[in-house]
């Protein structure tokens, strides 16, 4: 898997993003690549799992980040779903301008020391951090949070973000589990950012999910829009890199959900 990635030429182009002015009750969403997103509300920017790396050790980035780091707007809050290197990328985090606030799962805060954060908030599942009109809730996932072998005390999860009545859900890394139905009951989002890659071989579904399960999650959480992520950037498994979005689109057509699917292009802002 690593050898094939090393031999594959990196694809994609950096965009010159034009971030649209937002009016009240609008959400701007820009996919940077992998699980990294810039979420923009009027007068508030959130950055989720930022990763601009071209390499993760021997793991080569297969598609360029959607835009260059210098084009990244200032982030008021940084959300980190768990401590894995592809989600918690320290070199990217160090480069972010201050002031910065980080929200992380339990047991992850010490990893943020020395990265320039002014404040780090640790949450347990179903705990909420609120500041002004913004509410951020850490919700369960089926994954694991260890940074290194034996590092088992660190938490993980997804985030539900609410601002001025709009609600967005980033699932982080997760396999399918019944907990998605509880998320749908307690805090159904309008927009669900769901992982669809790293599912082959079948044993990988213990911690990841494919497009078929993402469709189930979309229904479980009772969202209006499905935005896929966690595919096409790093080769983490053995399915074809282009297979997840193709399969998801076919499934959306089959289930009559194609009008609810928004496949974003890296670096191109979308308004919801």
SULCOR-V893971 format. One record per residue. BURIAL is + if it has 9 or more other C-alpha atoms within 8 Angstrom, else -. Layout:
BEGIN
BURIAL
BURIAL
END
This chain:
BEGIN
-
+
-
-
+
+
-
-
-
-
-
-
+
+
+
-
+
-
-
-
-
+
-
-
+
+
+
+
+
+
+
+
+
+
+
+
+
+
+
+
+
+
-
-
+
+
+
+
+
+
+
-
+
-
-
+
-
-
+
+
+
+
+
+
+
+
+
+
-
-
-
-
-
-
+
+
+
+
+
+
+
+
+
+
-
-
+
+
+
-
-
+
+
-
-
-
-
-
-
+
+
+
+
+
+
+
+
+
+
-
-
+
-
-
-
+
+
-
-
+
+
+
+
+
+
+
-
+
+
-
-
-
-
+
+
+
+
+
+
+
+
+
+
-
+
+
+
-
-
-
-
-
-
+
+
+
+
+
+
+
+
+
+
-
-
+
+
+
+
+
+
+
+
+
+
+
-
-
-
+
+
+
+
+
-
-
-
+
+
+
+
+
+
+
+
+
+
+
+
+
+
-
-
+
+
+
+
+
+
+
+
+
+
+
+
-
+
+
-
+
+
+
+
+
+
+
+
+
+
+
+
+
+
+
+
-
+
+
+
-
-
-
-
+
+
-
+
+
+
-
+
+
+
-
-
-
+
+
-
-
+
-
-
+
-
+
+
+
+
-
-
-
END
